[in-house]
């Protein structure tokens, strides 16, 4: 017989049986709530996802002997007459609230259990709905309730803004306008012709006569006292004959300079005609500022009016040469432009952390590299103003240089840090504290000293008469000494003299070197002897020679000049050739001049 029909009948029967099995399985799955999305088998290896526990009825309740069913709870049945007046308890809100004592340990609730719900008195429990999210109330004895989180109710509540901060701080930042008279060269209007400038270039043409010209400048400032004390930059008001300060309410006040320090590039102004207390900015501790902190710069860039820009602190203790004698600045990427000088750099608490001073730029505008004088330097200068001794700063009585990698290896330091002392003034604070040449200053008052600029800054921001610990590296070990800083002494006396002999230095005013003179002129180079150049007469032989205030004359024709008297004697010797050695900072210039004067 042909087996093909029999095989077809077997296949047909298998398809029918399989289809019936699938139908039965589908019906069972629909009734039990199982789906293919559940990662468990319907026939074994059960994994409990959720369970719902009902309260256990009392033993004498009619519902105690009724079996429970996994199917949905039917509508409530009529209760017994005896229970008609008894309230039916609500279904428990916690699915794990009343688990039996014999519940497996792996099903235990991870949270702190709540007390058992009251037993049901009705014959049939209330129908259950989808369970709402559990709400913790004061009546529930939770171990520790989480703090309430309030959702924002408006866009205003979730908007990030500095408006309240600016509203408090901006009125204390002022605009400063200065006027001065300068000498300018008179030129013919024809030299401004584009055709002429095309062939001869700008600035060309015959010299003309000198005439006076009014020059205006602008900057910013910060009110520190309600009576009108304003701090700004020295270079904002340098040489000004008239200063006008414009407040946030557009009122104008003339101002007088009460302190001006070119070495720190800070100046203090006192406003006139102040009838009511003015808004002020408090000083923050600039040592607490960290790289990455948000800051706002407030000023009057390009004279467009008060402007606020935002950035972060890019670096601390940044050196920016040529701005002040204390190259220790806060660097920020907040936009600072011409006109911002003297303005405020504030933190997110609205306190002054720095005075905007300079920018690094190739175009004249902001390139994201701005520098601000730290507020601690402002505080030190303000203390001098209020004590009646502006410009008077603490003196250490020691000089040194920054430790480089080669020095660090030779001295046994793990890295190049600190300042190695090369000279100690006899009788000065450093000498009295026991500091010796060759010592390395590692820290002052708990602040690490990275280089010579950092040491100068830390000493300058101390209070006069303060005693602070100074950590040294000496002969391979750490030593701590106590240093008391005092004002620099003027020893020997100045003996100010104007050189008038027939020499290349005619027209130069000189004074004797002393700690006070060195501090006054902000000299940073190491000095052993010499005479300080104080002033130079315009058009004099000394001016033509290129001598500048702050230069130190070391020798003339091989004769060392240790005092003003020694310099006068050396210049009094007739000579047809002059060999003059001058020190400027850390550089030494030797000039040979021939001819009679």
C-alpha positions in Angstrom: 0.0 0.0 0.0 1.0 3.6 -0.6 2.2 5.1 2.8 1.8 8.7 1.5 -1.9 9.1 2.5 -1.2 7.7 5.9 1.6 10.3 6.4 -0.6 13.1 5.3 -3.3 12.0 7.8 -0.6 11.9 10.6 0.5 15.4 9.7 -3.1 16.7 9.6 -3.8 15.2 13.0 -0.6 16.7 14.4 -1.5 20.2 13.1 -5.0 19.9 14.6 -3.6 18.7 18.0 -0.9 21.5 18.0 -3.4 24.2 17.1 -5.7 23.0 19.9 -2.8 23.1 22.3 -1.9 26.6 21.3 -5.6 27.7 21.7 -5.7 26.2 25.2 -2.3 27.8 26.1 -3.5 31.2 24.8 -6.7 31.0 26.9 -4.8 30.0 30.0 -2.3 32.8 29.5 -5.1 35.4 29.1 -6.7 34.2 32.3 -3.5 34.1 34.3 -2.0 37.3 33.0 1.1 35.7 31.6 2.6 37.1 28.4 5.6 36.5 26.2 7.2 39.6 27.6 7.5 38.0 31.0 11.0 36.5 31.4 9.8 33.4 33.1 8.4 30.0 32.0 4.7 29.2 32.6 5.5 25.7 33.5 8.5 26.0 35.8 11.4 28.1 37.2 9.0 30.6 38.6 10.2 34.1 39.4 7.8 36.2 41.5 7.5 39.7 40.1 4.6 41.0 42.2 2.3 39.6 44.8 -0.6 41.0 46.6 -1.4 40.1 50.2 -4.8 40.4 51.7 -5.5 40.9 55.4 -6.1 37.7 57.4 -9.7 37.7 58.7 -10.5 36.8 62.3 -11.1 33.1 63.1 -14.8 33.7 63.9 -15.4 35.6 60.7 -17.5 33.9 58.0 -14.8 34.8 55.5 -12.2 32.9 57.4 -13.3 29.6 56.0 -13.7 30.9 52.5 -11.0 29.9 50.0 -9.1 32.6 48.3 -8.9 32.8 44.6 -6.2 34.3 42.3 -8.9 35.5 40.0 -10.1 39.1 40.2 -12.1 39.8 43.3 -15.9 39.8 42.6 -18.2 42.7 43.6 -19.0 42.9 47.3 -21.7 40.6 48.6 -24.4 41.4 51.1 -23.0 41.4 54.6 -24.6 39.7 57.6 -27.2 41.8 59.5 -24.9 41.8 62.5 -22.2 43.5 60.5 -24.4 45.9 58.7 -23.6 48.8 61.0 -19.8 48.1 61.1 -17.6 50.0 58.7 -15.8 48.1 56.0 -12.0 48.8 56.2 -10.3 50.1 53.1 -7.9 47.9 51.2 -4.3 48.3 52.4 -2.2 50.6 50.4 1.0 48.6 50.8 1.1 45.3 48.9 3.7 44.0 51.4 2.0 45.4 54.5 0.5 42.2 56.0 2.5 39.3 54.7 2.1 36.0 56.6 4.8 35.0 59.1 5.7 32.0 56.9 6.3 34.1 53.8 9.6 33.1 52.2 12.6 35.2 53.0 13.2 36.1 49.4 9.9 37.9 49.2 10.5 40.1 52.3 9.9 43.8 51.7 13.2 45.8 51.5 11.7 48.8 53.2 10.8 49.3 56.9 7.4 47.4 57.4 4.4 49.4 58.3 2.0 48.2 61.1 -0.6 45.6 60.3 -3.8 46.9 58.8 -7.0 46.4 60.7 -8.8 43.1 60.1 -11.7 43.0 57.7 -15.1 42.7 59.2 -17.2 42.3 56.1 -17.8 38.9 54.6 -16.3 39.8 51.3 -13.4 42.3 50.8 -13.9 45.5 48.8 -13.1 45.3 45.1 -9.6 46.4 44.3 -8.6 49.0 41.7 -5.2 49.7 40.3 -3.1 50.6 43.3 -2.1 54.3 43.5 1.4 55.4 44.5 1.8 55.1 48.2 1.7 58.4 50.1 3.5 58.7 53.5 1.5 60.6 56.1 2.4 61.7 59.6 0.2 59.0 61.1 2.4 56.3 59.6 5.3 55.5 61.8 7.9 55.5 59.1 11.6 55.3 60.3 12.6 58.4 58.3 10.4 60.2 55.8 12.0 61.6 52.7 11.9 65.4 52.3 9.1 66.7 50.2 10.1 67.7 46.7 8.2 70.6 45.3 7.8 70.6 41.5 8.3 73.9 39.8 5.0 75.6 39.0 6.2 78.1 36.5 9.0 78.7 34.0 10.3 81.4 36.3 11.2 78.9 38.9 13.4 76.8 36.6 15.1 79.6 34.8 18.8 80.1 35.6 19.5 83.8 36.1 22.0 86.1 37.8 19.5 89.0 37.8 19.1 89.2 41.6 22.8 89.0 42.1 23.5 91.7 39.5 20.7 93.9 40.9 22.5 93.9 44.3 26.1 94.3 43.1 25.9 96.5 40.0 24.9 99.8 41.7 28.2 99.7 43.6 30.2 99.8 40.3 30.8 103.2 38.9 32.0 104.8 35.7 35.1 107.1 35.8 35.9 109.8 33.3 39.2 111.7 33.4 40.5 114.8 31.6 44.0 115.9 31.2 46.1 118.2 29.0 48.8 116.8 26.9 51.3 118.2 24.5 50.7 117.2 20.9 52.6 118.0 17.7 50.8 120.2 15.2 50.7 118.9 11.7 49.1 120.2 8.5 45.7 118.8 7.6 47.2 117.9 4.2 49.1 115.1 5.8 45.8 113.3 6.5 45.0 113.1 2.8 44.7 109.4 1.8 46.9 109.9 -1.3 49.7 111.4 0.8 49.4 108.6 3.4 49.5 106.0 0.6 53.0 107.2 -0.6 54.5 108.3 2.7 52.7 106.2 5.3 51.1 107.3 8.5 52.9 109.7 10.8 55.1 111.1 8.1 55.5 114.8 7.3 57.5 117.7 8.6 57.5 118.4 12.3 55.2 121.1 13.5 54.9 123.2 16.6 53.7 121.9 19.9 50.2 122.6 21.1 48.0 121.6 24.1 45.3 119.1 23.6 42.6 117.8 25.9 42.6 114.1 26.4 39.7 112.2 27.8 39.8 108.6 29.2 37.4 106.3 30.9 37.4 103.4 33.3 35.5 101.9 36.1 35.6 101.7 39.9 34.0 100.0 42.9 32.5 101.7 45.9 33.9 100.3 49.1 32.5 102.7 51.7 29.1 104.3 51.9 30.7 107.7 52.2 32.0 107.5 48.7 35.4 105.8 48.9 36.1 104.2 45.5 38.9 101.9 44.4 40.1 101.8 40.8 43.3 101.2 38.8 46.2 103.6 39.0 46.5 103.7 35.2 42.9 104.8 35.0 43.5 108.1 36.8 47.3 108.5 36.2 48.0 112.1 35.2 44.4 113.2 35.4 43.6 116.8 36.1 39.9 116.3 36.6 38.0 113.2 37.6 34.3 112.7 37.4 32.5 109.6 38.7 29.1 108.6 37.4 26.9 106.4 39.6 24.4 103.8 38.6 21.6 106.4 39.0 23.5 108.6 36.5 24.3 111.2 39.1 27.8 112.7 38.7 30.3 113.5 41.4 33.7 115.1 41.3 36.4 113.0 43.0 39.8 113.5 44.6 42.7 111.1 44.7 43.5 110.2 48.3 45.9 107.4 47.5 47.7 106.3 44.3 50.1 103.4 44.2 51.7 102.6 40.8 53.4 99.5 42.3 50.1 97.7 42.9 48.2 99.6 40.2 45.6 100.6 42.7 44.2 104.1 43.5 41.5 105.3 45.9 39.2 108.2 45.2 36.9 110.1 47.6 33.7 111.4 46.0 32.4 114.9 46.8 28.9 116.0 47.5 27.7 112.6 48.8 24.5 113.3 50.7 23.1 109.8 51.2 24.8 106.5 51.9 25.9 104.8 48.7 25.7 101.1 47.8 28.9 99.1 48.5 30.5 95.8 47.6 32.0 93.6 50.3 35.4 92.1 49.9 35.7 88.3 49.6 38.7 86.2 50.6 40.5 85.8 47.2 42.5 82.9 48.6 39.3 80.9 48.9 38.6 81.4 45.2 39.1 78.2 43.2 39.8 77.5 39.6 36.5 76.8 37.9 34.4 79.1 40.1 31.8 81.2 38.3 32.5 85.0 38.3 30.9 88.1 36.8 32.8 91.1 35.4 31.1 94.5 35.8 32.4 97.6 34.1 32.0 100.2 31.3 33.7 98.7 28.3 34.4 101.1 25.4 32.1 103.6 27.2 28.9 101.9 26.0 27.6 101.8 29.6 27.6 99.4 32.5 28.0 95.8 31.1 28.0 92.5 32.9 29.9 89.5 31.5 30.2 86.0 32.9 33.1 83.5 33.0 35.0 81.3 35.3 38.3 81.6 37.2 40.8 80.2 34.7 43.9 80.3 36.9 45.2 81.6 40.2 48.5 83.3 41.0 49.0 84.2 37.3 51.9 86.4 36.3 51.3 89.3 33.9 54.5 91.3 33.6 54.4 95.1 33.3 51.1 95.6 35.0 52.3 96.0 38.6 55.2 95.0 40.8 53.2 92.2 42.3 52.6 89.8 39.4 50.0 87.8 41.2 46.6 87.9 39.4 43.3 86.1 39.1 42.9 85.0 35.5 39.4 84.8 34.0 37.7 84.2 30.7 34.9 86.7 31.5 35.0 89.3 28.7 37.1 92.3 29.9 37.7 95.2 27.4 39.1 98.7 27.5 37.0 100.7 29.9 36.6 97.7 32.2 39.8 98.6 34.1 39.0 99.3 37.7 35.7 97.4 37.5 34.5 94.6 39.7 35.0 90.8 39.4 32.5 89.3 41.8 31.6 85.7 42.9 28.2 84.1 42.9 27.7 85.5 46.4 28.0 89.1 45.1 31.3 89.8 46.8 34.3 91.4 45.3 37.1 88.9 44.5 39.2 91.1 42.2 39.6 94.4 40.4 39.7 94.0 36.6 43.0 95.3 35.5 44.3 94.0 32.1 43.8 91.7 29.2 46.0 89.7 26.9 45.0 90.6 23.4 46.3 90.8 19.9 43.4 92.9 18.7 42.7 95.2 21.6 39.5 93.4 22.5 38.8 90.5 24.8 40.3 87.1 23.8 39.2 85.3 26.9 42.3 86.1 28.9 41.7 88.7 31.5 43.5 89.6 34.8 42.2 91.0 38.0 44.0 92.2 41.2 43.0 89.8 44.0 40.7 91.3 46.6 43.2 90.5 49.4 45.7 92.9 47.8 42.9 95.5 47.7 42.2 94.9 51.4 45.8 95.4 52.3 46.0 98.7 50.4 42.7 99.8 52.0 44.1 99.1 55.4 47.0 101.4 54.6 44.6 104.2 53.5 42.4 103.9 56.6 45.5 103.8 58.9 46.9 107.0 57.3 49.9 105.3 55.7 49.0 104.5 52.1 51.6 102.7 50.1 53.4 101.5 53.3 53.9 97.8 53.0 55.5 95.1 55.1 59.1 94.4 54.7 60.9 91.0 54.9 64.5 92.1 54.6 65.5 89.2 52.3 65.9 88.7 48.5 66.0 85.6 46.5 65.1 83.9 43.3 62.6 81.2 42.2 63.8 77.6 42.4 64.1 75.9 39.0 64.3 72.2 38.2 68.2 72.2 38.4 68.1 73.9 41.8 65.4 71.6 43.1 67.5 68.6 42.2 70.6 70.0 43.7 68.8 71.0 46.9 67.0 67.7 47.3 63.5 69.1 46.7 61.1 66.8 44.9 59.9 69.5 42.5 60.8 73.1 41.6 59.0 75.1 44.2 59.8 78.0 46.6 62.4 80.8 46.7 66.0 80.3 47.5 67.3 83.2 49.7 70.4 84.9 48.3 70.7 88.0 50.5 69.5 88.8 54.0 69.5 92.4 55.3 71.3 92.8 58.6 68.9 93.6 61.4 65.8 93.1 59.2 62.9 90.8 60.0 64.3 87.8 58.1 67.7 88.1 59.9 65.9 88.4 63.3 63.9 85.3 62.5 67.0 83.3 61.8 66.7 83.1 58.0 70.0 82.5 56.3 71.3 82.7 52.7 70.7 79.3 51.0 67.4 78.7 52.8 64.4 77.9 50.6 61.1 79.5 51.5 58.4 76.9 51.0 55.3 78.5 52.6 54.2 81.7 54.4 51.3 81.5 56.9 50.2 78.2 55.4 50.3 79.3 51.8 52.7 77.5 49.5 55.2 79.7 47.7 55.7 78.8 44.1 58.0 81.5 43.0 59.5 84.9 43.9 56.3 86.8 42.8 54.3 84.6 45.1 56.6 85.4 48.0 56.4 89.2 47.3 52.6 89.0 47.2 52.2 87.0 50.4 54.5 89.5 52.3 52.7 92.5 50.8 49.2 91.3 51.9 50.2 90.8 55.6 49.3 93.3 58.2 52.1 95.5 59.5 53.5 94.0 62.7 52.0 90.6 62.0 53.9 87.5 63.1 53.4 84.5 60.8 55.0 81.1 60.4 57.4 80.6 57.5 58.4 77.1 56.4 61.9 76.7 55.1 64.0 74.0 53.5 67.4 73.9 55.1 70.1 71.2 54.5 67.6 68.6 53.4 65.0 69.1 56.0 62.0 71.3 56.9 62.3 74.1 59.4 59.6 76.5 60.6 60.5 80.0 61.9 58.3 82.9 63.1 58.7 86.1 61.1 57.4 89.5 62.3 57.0 91.9 59.3 57.6 95.7 59.9 57.7 98.8 57.6 61.0 99.1 55.7 63.6 101.3 57.3 65.2 104.3 55.7 68.8 103.7 56.5 71.0 105.4 55.2 69.1 108.7 54.8 68.0 109.6 51.3 70.4 112.5 50.6 68.4 113.5 47.5 70.7 115.3 45.0 70.3 116.7 41.5 73.4 116.0 39.4 74.5 119.2 37.7 78.1 118.5 36.7 79.2 118.4 33.1 78.6 114.7 32.7 76.3 112.4 30.8 74.1 112.1 34.0 73.4 115.9 34.1 69.7 116.4 35.1 69.4 113.2 37.1 68.0 113.2 40.7 69.5 110.5 42.8 69.0 109.1 46.4 70.8 106.7 48.6 69.7 103.1 48.6 67.7 101.9 51.6 65.0 99.3 52.3 62.4 102.1 52.3 63.7 103.5 48.9 63.8 100.0 47.4 60.2 99.4 48.5 59.1 102.9 47.3 60.3 102.3 43.8 59.2 98.7 43.8 62.6 97.4 42.8 62.6 93.6 42.3 66.2 92.8 41.3 68.9 91.8 43.7 70.9 94.8 45.0 74.2 95.0 46.9 75.1 98.6 46.3 74.4 101.6 44.1 72.4 104.9 43.9 68.8 105.1 42.9 67.6 107.3 40.1 64.6 109.2 41.3 63.7 111.7 38.6 65.1 112.8 35.2 64.7 116.3 33.8 63.1 116.3 30.4 65.6 117.0 27.6 68.6 116.6 29.9 71.8 114.6 29.0 70.6 111.9 31.4 67.2 111.7 29.6 69.0 111.4 26.2 71.2 108.6 27.7 68.0 106.6 28.4 68.2 106.6 32.2 64.8 105.9 33.8 63.4 106.4 37.3 64.1 103.2 39.3 67.4 102.6 37.6 70.4 102.0 39.9 73.8 103.5 39.1 76.4 100.9 40.0 79.6 102.5 38.9 81.2 105.4 36.9 84.5 104.9 35.1 85.2 101.8 37.2 84.5 103.5 40.5 81.8 101.8 42.6 79.1 104.2 43.7 77.9 103.1 47.1 76.4 106.4 48.0 75.3 109.8 46.5 78.6 111.3 47.7 80.6 108.6 45.9 78.7 109.2 42.7 79.2 113.0 42.9 82.9 112.5 43.4 83.2 110.1 40.4 81.4 112.5 38.1 83.6 115.4 39.3 86.6 113.8 37.7 87.2 115.3 34.2 87.1 112.7 31.5 86.7 112.6 27.8 85.2 109.1 27.9 82.5 107.9 30.4 81.8 104.3 31.2 78.6 104.1 33.2 77.0 100.9 34.5 73.3 100.9 35.4 71.1 98.1 36.7 67.5 97.9 35.7 65.7 95.0 37.4 67.7 91.9 36.8 69.6 93.3 33.8 72.8 95.4 33.8 73.5 98.0 31.1 77.0 99.2 30.4 77.2 102.4 28.4 80.3 104.2 27.0 79.9 107.9 26.1 82.7 110.0 24.6 82.9 113.8 24.4 82.7 116.7 26.8 79.5 117.9 28.4 
